[in-house]
Amino acid sequence: MSQFLLHCGQLLNSIRQRRNLSINDIRGDATQPTVTNFEHGHSDIGLTNFHTLLTNMYAGFKIEVQHRLS
């Protein structure tokens, strides 16, 4: 696994935990072990699954920001 992907997995884990989200909250069609292994640098993840994780992790954030701004 490349250093870049390792860093992406660690960053995903850090942000997810800071936002108090579980893996099940963001995983979409990816399995829980797939996300866990990616976050811990044991395997990489497909682009589609990575996009889903990011989208699901930030969907609530966008709503939160919009609510605070209005």
Short mmCIF file of the C-alpha atoms (twelve columns), coordinates in Angstrom:
data_MODEL
# 
_entry.id   MODEL 
# 
loop_
_atom_site.group_PDB 
_atom_site.id 
_atom_site.type_symbol 
_atom_site.label_atom_id 
_atom_site.label_alt_id 
_atom_site.label_comp_id 
_atom_site.label_asym_id 
_atom_site.label_seq_id 
_atom_site.Cartn_x 
_atom_site.Cartn_y 
_atom_site.Cartn_z 
_atom_site.pdbx_PDB_model_num 
ATOM 1  C CA . MET A 1  0.000   0.000  0.000  1 
ATOM 2  C CA . SER A 2  1.344   3.437  -0.900 1 
ATOM 3  C CA . GLN A 3  2.124   6.039  1.740  1 
ATOM 4  C CA . PHE A 4  -0.553  8.253  0.211  1 
ATOM 5  C CA . LEU A 5  -3.284  5.630  0.683  1 
ATOM 6  C CA . LEU A 6  -2.015  4.863  4.175  1 
ATOM 7  C CA . HIS A 7  -2.311  8.558  5.036  1 
ATOM 8  C CA . CYS A 8  -5.813  8.734  3.487  1 
ATOM 9  C CA . GLY A 9  -6.973  5.828  5.641  1 
ATOM 10 C CA . GLN A 10 -5.540  7.338  8.810  1 
ATOM 11 C CA . LEU A 11 -7.053  10.726 8.000  1 
ATOM 12 C CA . LEU A 12 -10.451 9.163  7.310  1 
ATOM 13 C CA . ASN A 13 -10.299 7.378  10.676 1 
ATOM 14 C CA . SER A 14 -9.303  10.535 12.518 1 
ATOM 15 C CA . ILE A 15 -12.056 12.683 11.005 1 
ATOM 16 C CA . ARG A 16 -14.678 9.959  11.453 1 
ATOM 17 C CA . GLN A 17 -13.827 9.598  15.136 1 
ATOM 18 C CA . ARG A 18 -13.767 13.374 15.725 1 
ATOM 19 C CA . ARG A 19 -17.245 13.582 14.224 1 
ATOM 20 C CA . ASN A 20 -18.396 10.661 16.429 1 
ATOM 21 C CA . LEU A 21 -19.442 8.608  13.418 1 
ATOM 22 C CA . SER A 22 -19.351 4.823  13.356 1 
ATOM 23 C CA . ILE A 23 -18.104 2.879  10.377 1 
ATOM 24 C CA . ASN A 24 -21.681 1.772  9.780  1 
ATOM 25 C CA . ASP A 25 -22.707 5.439  9.530  1 
ATOM 26 C CA . ILE A 26 -20.439 6.006  6.528  1 
ATOM 27 C CA . ARG A 27 -19.710 2.632  4.916  1 
ATOM 28 C CA . GLY A 28 -22.411 2.483  2.226  1 
ATOM 29 C CA . ASP A 29 -21.966 -0.807 0.332  1 
ATOM 30 C CA . ALA A 30 -18.459 -1.431 1.699  1 
ATOM 31 C CA . THR A 31 -18.195 -3.972 4.489  1 
ATOM 32 C CA . GLN A 32 -17.153 -2.956 7.988  1 
ATOM 33 C CA . PRO A 33 -13.915 -5.006 7.740  1 
ATOM 34 C CA . THR A 34 -13.057 -3.322 4.422  1 
ATOM 35 C CA . VAL A 35 -13.299 0.131  5.994  1 
ATOM 36 C CA . THR A 36 -11.465 -0.947 9.158  1 
ATOM 37 C CA . ASN A 37 -8.630  -2.495 7.157  1 
ATOM 38 C CA . PHE A 38 -8.330  0.646  5.035  1 
ATOM 39 C CA . GLU A 39 -8.277  2.946  8.075  1 
ATOM 40 C CA . HIS A 40 -5.559  0.831  9.707  1 
ATOM 41 C CA . GLY A 41 -3.408  0.514  6.589  1 
ATOM 42 C CA . HIS A 42 -3.943  -3.220 6.070  1 
ATOM 43 C CA . SER A 43 -5.512  -2.884 2.616  1 
ATOM 44 C CA . ASP A 44 -6.528  -0.263 0.106  1 
ATOM 45 C CA . ILE A 45 -10.034 0.534  -1.076 1 
ATOM 46 C CA . GLY A 46 -11.649 1.171  -4.429 1 
ATOM 47 C CA . LEU A 47 -12.282 4.709  -5.578 1 
ATOM 48 C CA . THR A 48 -16.054 4.221  -5.598 1 
ATOM 49 C CA . ASN A 49 -16.070 3.028  -1.992 1 
ATOM 50 C CA . PHE A 50 -13.712 5.825  -0.935 1 
ATOM 51 C CA . HIS A 51 -15.980 8.392  -2.574 1 
ATOM 52 C CA . THR A 52 -18.990 6.905  -0.755 1 
ATOM 53 C CA . LEU A 53 -17.192 7.078  2.597  1 
ATOM 54 C CA . LEU A 54 -16.303 10.736 2.082  1 
ATOM 55 C CA . THR A 55 -19.757 11.640 0.800  1 
ATOM 56 C CA . ASN A 56 -21.502 9.959  3.723  1 
ATOM 57 C CA . MET A 57 -19.079 11.423 6.246  1 
ATOM 58 C CA . TYR A 58 -19.603 14.996 5.043  1 
ATOM 59 C CA . ALA A 59 -23.317 14.868 4.202  1 
ATOM 60 C CA . GLY A 60 -24.244 15.663 7.798  1 
ATOM 61 C CA . PHE A 61 -21.544 18.332 7.973  1 
ATOM 62 C CA . LYS A 62 -23.065 20.257 5.048  1 
ATOM 63 C CA . ILE A 63 -26.489 20.236 6.696  1 
ATOM 64 C CA . GLU A 64 -24.946 21.350 9.997  1 
ATOM 65 C CA . VAL A 65 -23.120 24.279 8.386  1 
ATOM 66 C CA . GLN A 66 -26.175 25.366 6.376  1 
ATOM 67 C CA . HIS A 67 -28.300 25.295 9.528  1 
ATOM 68 C CA . ARG A 68 -25.782 27.396 11.470 1 
ATOM 69 C CA . LEU A 69 -25.521 29.939 8.670  1 
ATOM 70 C CA . SER A 70 -29.266 30.481 8.399  1 
# 
